[in-house]
Amino acid sequence: MSQTSKRLGKFIVLEGIDGAGKSTHIDFIAETIRAAHGVQVLITREPGGTPLAEKIRELVLHQAMDVQTEVLLVAAARRDHVRQLIGPALERGDWVLCDRFVDSTRAYQGGGGGVDLGWIDGINREVSGPLEPDRVILFDLPSQIAAARRGGRGGHGDRFEAQDVAYFERVRDVYLTQMRPGAQEKTSILNAELDVSRIQMELQKIIINI
């Protein structure tokens, strides 16, 4: 998305630690947006969303690497994602619903991995330009409960899901207490311990008022 492009659609981002339930509700959120606002909705994810970014995703999730390398690879994927998919969709008036964006890099590589948040923020500004989410929906869940949910999925997961509870405590702390400047008023924190029907009721309230 260029500095001068006109943005017609809205950009909604889902955030939260692994196991918080974002993927469980993403289709419901998209359908609610369509029904409430009468718009086209593009569902995408980070890292990923474009062929190049999906290849980078596989490296980040499954290849051992230095945590600063993670930041740079995620930034490269985000650059392609914003320019090739998110930006054009917003310019034509579609709403974009994205599973993770800049706050995940701050929480995971910053909080979990210990990388300086100022350095991450600087890279994100260079990569994303003026693009900011219109609304961030943060699925908040205690790390112990999230770990139990991840353990119930079966399979091997990725190298982030294999991290210990202390790692996810640090991730959650950044989400809740170290938000980006100006992000707090655009972030809706959702209690992900609620049952599905209660969560969907809360989601409807958030989406109708976007």
C-alpha positions in Angstrom: 0.0 0.0 0.0 1.5 3.3 -1.1 1.7 6.5 0.9 -0.8 8.2 -1.4 -3.3 5.3 -2.0 -6.9 5.7 -0.9 -8.1 3.1 1.5 -11.8 2.2 1.2 -12.0 -1.0 3.2 -11.3 -1.8 6.8 -8.5 -3.9 8.3 -9.3 -6.2 11.2 -6.6 -8.2 12.9 -7.0 -11.2 15.3 -4.2 -11.6 17.9 -3.5 -13.9 20.8 -1.2 -16.7 22.0 -1.3 -20.1 20.4 -4.3 -22.0 21.7 -6.5 -18.9 22.4 -9.0 -19.8 19.8 -8.5 -17.3 16.9 -8.8 -19.9 14.2 -12.0 -21.4 15.8 -13.8 -18.1 15.3 -12.3 -16.5 12.2 -15.0 -17.8 9.8 -17.8 -16.7 12.2 -16.2 -13.2 12.3 -16.0 -13.0 8.5 -19.7 -14.0 8.2 -20.7 -11.5 10.9 -18.8 -8.7 9.1 -20.6 -9.6 5.8 -24.0 -9.6 7.4 -23.5 -6.4 9.5 -21.7 -4.3 7.0 -22.5 -5.7 3.5 -19.0 -5.9 2.3 -16.6 -8.5 0.8 -14.2 -10.0 3.3 -10.7 -11.3 2.5 -9.4 -13.8 5.1 -5.6 -14.1 5.4 -2.8 -14.8 7.9 0.7 -13.9 8.9 3.3 -15.0 8.2 1.7 -15.9 4.9 -1.1 -14.8 2.6 0.9 -14.8 -0.7 2.9 -17.6 -2.3 6.3 -16.0 -1.3 5.1 -15.3 2.3 3.8 -18.8 2.7 7.2 -20.2 1.8 8.8 -17.9 4.4 6.1 -19.1 6.9 7.3 -22.6 6.6 10.9 -21.6 7.3 9.9 -19.5 10.4 7.7 -22.2 11.9 9.9 -25.2 11.3 13.5 -24.1 10.8 15.6 -23.3 13.8 17.1 -19.8 13.6 18.3 -16.8 15.6 15.3 -14.8 16.9 16.4 -11.6 15.1 16.5 -13.6 11.9 12.9 -14.5 12.7 12.0 -10.8 12.9 13.6 -10.1 9.5 12.0 -13.0 7.8 8.6 -12.2 9.2 9.1 -8.6 8.0 10.0 -9.8 4.5 6.8 -11.9 4.4 4.8 -8.9 5.7 6.2 -6.6 3.1 5.0 -8.9 0.3 1.7 -9.5 2.0 0.9 -5.8 2.4 2.0 -4.9 -1.1 0.5 -7.8 -3.0 -2.7 -8.7 -1.1 -3.7 -6.6 1.9 -3.2 -3.1 0.3 -5.0 -3.9 -3.0 -7.9 -5.4 -1.2 -8.4 -2.4 1.0 -8.0 0.0 -1.9 -10.9 -1.7 -3.8 -13.1 -1.5 -0.7 -12.9 -5.0 0.7 -12.5 -5.6 4.4 -9.4 -7.7 5.3 -9.5 -10.1 8.3 -6.0 -11.1 9.2 -4.9 -13.8 11.6 -1.9 -12.0 13.2 0.0 -8.8 12.2 2.6 -6.5 13.7 1.5 -7.1 17.3 2.4 -10.8 17.0 6.0 -9.9 16.1 6.2 -7.6 19.1 4.7 -10.3 21.4 6.5 -13.4 20.1 9.9 -12.2 19.0 9.9 -9.3 21.4 8.2 -10.7 24.5 9.0 -14.4 23.9 12.3 -14.0 22.3 13.7 -10.9 24.0 14.3 -8.7 21.0 14.1 -5.0 21.6 10.6 -3.7 20.9 11.9 -0.4 19.6 13.9 -2.2 16.9 10.9 -4.3 16.0 8.6 -1.2 15.8 11.1 0.5 13.5 11.2 -2.4 11.1 7.4 -2.7 11.2 7.1 1.0 10.3 9.4 0.5 7.3 7.6 -2.6 6.1 3.9 -1.6 6.7 4.2 2.1 6.0 1.0 3.9 7.0 -1.1 0.7 7.3 -2.6 0.3 10.8 -5.5 -2.1 11.8 -8.9 -0.4 12.3 -9.6 -2.9 15.0 -7.4 -5.5 16.8 -9.4 -8.3 18.5 -7.1 -9.9 21.2 -8.1 -13.3 22.3 -6.7 -13.4 25.8 -6.2 -16.7 27.6 -4.0 -17.8 30.6 -0.9 -19.5 29.3 -1.6 -22.7 31.3 -5.0 -23.1 29.7 -3.7 -22.4 26.3 -1.0 -25.0 26.8 -3.6 -27.6 27.7 -5.6 -26.7 24.5 -2.5 -27.1 22.3 -1.7 -30.4 23.9 -5.2 -31.6 23.0 -4.8 -30.9 19.3 -2.5 -33.9 18.6 0.2 -33.9 16.1 3.7 -32.3 16.4 2.8 -28.6 15.9 5.5 -26.1 15.1 8.5 -24.8 17.0 6.6 -22.0 18.7 3.8 -24.3 20.0 6.6 -26.4 21.5 7.8 -23.5 23.7 7.2 -23.7 27.5 4.6 -21.9 29.5 7.0 -19.2 30.7 7.6 -18.2 27.0 3.9 -17.8 26.5 3.6 -15.8 29.7 6.1 -13.3 28.3 4.2 -13.2 25.0 0.9 -12.6 26.8 2.5 -9.9 28.9 3.5 -7.8 25.8 0.0 -8.2 24.4 -1.6 -6.9 27.6 0.8 -4.4 29.1 3.2 -3.2 26.3 0.9 -2.3 23.4 2.1 -0.1 20.6 1.6 3.6 21.1 -1.9 4.4 20.0 -3.0 0.8 19.8 -5.0 0.6 23.1 -8.0 2.5 21.8 -8.2 0.2 18.8 -7.8 -3.1 20.7 -10.8 -5.1 22.0 -9.6 -7.7 24.6 -11.8 -10.8 24.5 -11.9 -13.3 27.4 -11.1 -16.5 25.5 -12.0 -18.7 28.6 -15.7 -18.1 27.8 -17.7 -20.8 26.0 -18.1 -20.5 22.2 -21.6 -19.0 22.3 -20.6 -16.3 24.8 -17.5 -15.5 22.8 -19.5 -15.2 19.6 -22.0 -12.8 21.4 -19.0 -10.6 22.4 -17.6 -10.8 18.8 -20.9 -9.6 17.4 -20.9 -6.6 19.7 -17.4 -5.7 18.6 -18.0 -6.2 14.9 -21.3 -4.3 14.7 -19.6 -1.2 16.2 -16.6 -1.2 13.9 
